[in-house]
Amino acid sequence: MEITSGLPRHVACVMDGNGRWAAQRSLPRTAGHEAAEAAVMDVIEAARSAGIGWLSLYAFSTENWRRPSSEVEILMRLVRGAIRKHAPALHARGIRCRFLGMSDTRIPPPLVQDITDLTVLTGDNRRMTLTVAFDHGGRRDIVQAARSLIRAGIPADQVTEATFARHLPHADTPDVDLVIRTSGEQRISNFMLWQVAYAEWVFPQVLWPDFRASHLWECLDTYRSRQRRFGDVRESTAITGEEPR
């Protein structure tokens, strides 16, 4: 299935429900994280095929460091394995891979190197930009942008929303149009707080390890059925696919 009209430019996914998926099967939580890899790759390929230009996935938050060290260690190992396994295919499909966060010194150096290698390998690709929010916190991004503005010596009366946005990490990233949070939970969870300000949200009941291309297409259909006025009373631009003005 290919969707060509009324697409969101930027889709972001809060990949929730791995632990519950494992618990339902009397498996350790880490089994849910392992099962999530198939969902990640299916959604990446479906988004690319549909023509989504920007896809962001919330993989690990600044708060996730509070989890048991054994679980965090396995998560780091799984991420490294997934990068090594799928890097050639991601590059071959023209996907530019970037990571949002990556500030904590607890990230294992070999994983940092693999992430760097993937970023360099795919840096010139433009078919789709995949941003993995890893060791990410929306509040931290905003604080870092404020610090950057201060270091740049920009006078307070010259700070606008546009100026501020240029000091955020990956400043070329467009605002998020659609956020998908699986498992039915309805929280922002400190995810890309600046970029999701006017996003549409969809909360499918499916747990992330079971999320597949068909679920993504359902979410895209839901998005296309909504009217996005951005606080105005104009007719929706979601149906026509035109950029808001």
N, C-alpha and C positions, 0 to 999 in steps of 0.2 A: 504493500500500500504506500502511495506517495501523496503527500499533502503539499499543495503549492500555493494556496491563497489564504490570506488572513492569518499567516503565521506570526507567532511571537518572534521577535528578533533574538531575544535572550531568554532561555529557559534555565531555571535553577532547581535542583532537587535536594531536599533534605531526606537523606536515605535512612529512614527510621524503621525499626522493627526487627533488627537482626536477632537481638536477645530473645524477644518473644517468639520469633520463628523457631529458635532452637529449643526454648522451653516447652513449646507445644509438642515437640518431638522427643522430649526427655533427653536432650543433648546439651553439652556444655555451650555456653554463650559463644565461644570461639567458633563453633560449628556454624552459627548464623553468619558470622563475619566471612567464613570461607565460602558459604553458599551465596553471599552477596556479589561475588566477583562476576558470576554469570549475568546477574541483573545489570551490573554496571556496563559490561560490554554490549549487552543487547540494547540498552538504552542509548549508548553512544552511537552505535551503528544505525539505530532507528532515527535518531535525531539528525544524523548526517544525511541519511537517505531522504528524510522529509524536507531538508533544506534549512534546518535551523543553523543560524550562523554562529551562535554563542551558546554553550552549554556549561553550566557550573554545577559541580557535585560537592556536597558537604560531607567530607570523609572523616575529619577528626577536628574537634573543637579545642579551644584552649581549656575548656572545662573537662574535657575527656581525660586529661592527665590525672584526674582524681580517681580514675578507675584502678582496680587492682593492677599492680605492676606486671603480673603474669599475663593479664589480658592485653595490656598496652604493648608488651613485648611481642606477643603473637600478632597483634595488629600491624606493628611495624614490619614484621617479617612477611606478612601477607601482602602488604603494599609493595614491598621490595620485589617479591616474587611476581606480582601482577605487572609491575613496570617492566621487568626483564622479559616476561613472557609475551607481552602485548605491544611493546615499543615498535617492533618492525611493522606490525599491521597498522598501528595508528599512523605511523609515518607514511606508509604506502597509501593510506586513504586520505592523505592531505590534511590531517588534523594537527593543528598547533596545540601543544600541551603546555600549560602553565600551572603554577602552584601559588596559592594565596595563603600567606601565613609564614610558616617555616622560620619562626624566630627563636624557638626554644632550643637550648643547647642539649637537651635530652634526646633529640632526634639522632639516631645512630649515624655516625659519619658515612658508613657505606651506603645507607639509604639516601643521605644528602647527595652523595656522588651520583647515584643512579638517577635521582631527580634532576640533577644538573645535566647529566648526559642526555636525558629524554628531552629536556627543555631546549638544549642546543640542537639536537638531532631534528626536532620538528619546528624549529624557530621560524623558518621561512614558509611554512605551510599556511594556506589561507582558505581551504575548503570549509573548515570549522575551527573555532577556538574552544578548546576544552580547558576549563579552569577547575583544578581540584583544590578545594579549600581544605588545607591540611595544617593542623596547629593554627587554626583560624579563629579570630574573634572580631566581630563587627565593631565593638566598642574600642578595641585596641587599634583597629585601622583608623578610626576617627581621631583618637588621641595622637597617633603617629602623624596624621595629616595636619593636625593643629601644630604639632611641634615643627613640622616641615615649613609651615607658613611663617612661624616665628623665626626660624633659622634663616629663612629667605628675606626677612626684614620687611615683609609686606605690611603697610599701615592698616590698622583696623578698619578704617572707612573704605578701604579698597578690597576688602574680603567679601566676595559674593559667593553664591552657591557654585557658580561655574569655577571660580578661582579655587575654592576649597576642594572641589572634585578633582581638579588637576593635581592635587597633592596626595590623593589616595593611592594605594598600591594598584598597579595596572590601570592607570588613569584613562586609558583608551577603552576600557570596558564599558559598554552601554548599560543603562539602567535595566534591571531585570523586568521583563514583562509578565512572566508567569513563574510562580513558585509551586512546585509539587512537593507536598510532604506526605509520605506514605505512612501507613499504619493507623490513620485516623486521628493522630495527635494534632493539636492545633496551637502550636507555639512557634515563635520566631527563632528562639534559641540562639540569639546573638549572631545571626547569619546575615552577612552582607547588609548591615542595617541601613547604610546610606543608599545602596543600590536598589533595595526592595521597597522604597518609599511609596511607589504607586503601582506595585505589582499586583496582579490578580493571583489569588491563592486557590489551590485545589487540594482536597484532602482525601485521596482514595483510601479505602479501608484495607487494601492489600498490604501485607508486610513486604519490606523491601526485597528480600531474597526471592519472592514470588513475582516481583514487578517485571513486566516484559514490554515489548514493543506495542502490543495491543493496548496495554494500559496507558502508555504514553499517548497513543493516538486518541484515546478517549479523553484524556486531559486536554489535548490540543483542540478537540471538538468543543469541549466545555468552554475553553478560552474564547474560541471564535464565536460562541453564542452570547457572549457578554458584551455590554456596552461600556466602553472606556471613555469617560468624559474628562478625567483629570481635574475634577472640581468645577467644570463648566457645564453648560446645558446643551452643547452641540451634539449632533448625531454621532453615533459611535464610529470610530475609525477601525475597529477590530474586524468588521465585516468586509470592508474594502481593502484592508491591508495597508492603508496609507499611514505614514508616520504622523503622530500627533503634532499639532502646531500650537 
